[in-house]
Amino acid sequence: MSMMVRYIALVGIIFGLLFVAFNFTNCGQFDLLDTAGNSSQLLQISPIDSELQVIISQNKLTPFPNVEEEDEALIILGEALFNETLLSGDKDTSCATCHFNEAGTGDGLPLPIGTGGEGEFPNRKQINGKSEPMPRHAPALFNKGLKGQKFALWDGRIELVSPGVVQTPAPEISGTSPFRPDIPELMETGPGIQPLFPIITPVEFLGFDNEIANLGKENHAAIWDKVLNERVLSQSNYQLFFRNAFPNTPLDEIHPGHIARAIKAFFKTQFLANDTPFDRYLNGDLTAMNEQQKQGMKVFYGVGQCQFCHTGTMFTRESFENIATPFLGFKPFINDTGREQVTNNDSDKYKFKVPGLRNVKLSAPYMHNGAFETLRDVIEFKNNIREGNLNYEIPQSFRKHYELELITDKNAARMEDKLSRVPLNIYKEGLNLTQEQKDDLLEFLENGLLDETFLSR
């Protein structure tokens, strides 16, 4: 009996070895059960998938974190305020002026045109004497306001130091003992503070000669209070919205921080992008990305060195980096040194906040100043940043939007200073990507990181 058992066991071992050998002899491919543990469906693990599993492990890439839900009444209020022109001095501008779906939650312009601008996307125009363009690009809003985000704006001048404690250009709400502690008390993230600041900025909402602007652009709290009490809460529909969104707060205790809190709830949920092919791949669906996207991901985390700045599952760790982006601005020339203007630290010169990359396909133009018209232009620039600076030309399509003269900067000394501060030698020397690598990288960025579900929310 024991001999029979040993014989059966030996036969089982032989068949097992044959099974393993068979499954590992298809050009390095082998079979595994799918992520749901369904034994009737087998997945092919290709060499590129094996390489990407190593990349995922090395870069500690984990699935998109769970997002805290927001109260529906708060979102409804936030959406109304996001689209409300009463927040602007001349009643002509809202958040949606520079952040709308058709432009990937940006505005489609290199440099935004706020109050006083004429026309709508794609024909918006800055008119001398009526409007002034903003000095930096309107960033996309995808995944803004999520837990853990400390900074807002390209130079990080709006910062959540700790819950309820902020550092901003408005001293009335900044620091540990602000004059108006009620306003920051609801602040949970850096981007959650930001909706208050267009209201006090002349080229964005405030304007230059109206009942709100005439309070004085430095009287931040007075401006916020007047807009809230005389423009918003004077409307019966908003009284109902605020009661529903903040049921435990009497109307006479509503303050400007409630405006920011509601708008944050709206853009945090409306512009969530967490169901890209890349996200599904991280969650175990090895068929979520096509072959070219997988090769592009390999370039991104390999020879492209993109992960140095665009780190982790969120594609940013909220750092400030210098990639020597060519200057784009208006005459007369004013050098934009980025984060240095906030910290007064020379080591921060030319550094700007690293954005996330989900839905980057939708939010052209690119960089902190909108210098590049297409994502392919960005890849070509980063392939050789020295040549990219020397050869940069302003796209002609940009000029039609402004009566002011768009200019770039070819000053050799400033260019060398900017290039010398780039942290990676490989960027200074040039990546030398092949055309195939650039094409693969573009496919990963454009379609591997695409989630258009926000369009149907």
Helices and strands as residue ranges (DSSP letters): H 2-23, E 30-33, E 42-45, H 47-58, H 72-82, G 85-87, H 95-98, G 101-103, E 151-152, E 158-162, E 165-167, G 171-173, G 184-186, H 190-193, G 194-196, G 198-200, I 202-206, G 213-215, H 220-226, I 227-232, H 236-245, G 251-253, H 256-270, H 277-282, H 291-301, G 306-308, E 320-321, E 329-330, H 340-343, G 346-348, E 352-353, G 360-362, H 375-383, H 385-390, H 396-399, E 406-407, H 412-420, H 425-429, H 435-443, I 444-448, G 453-456
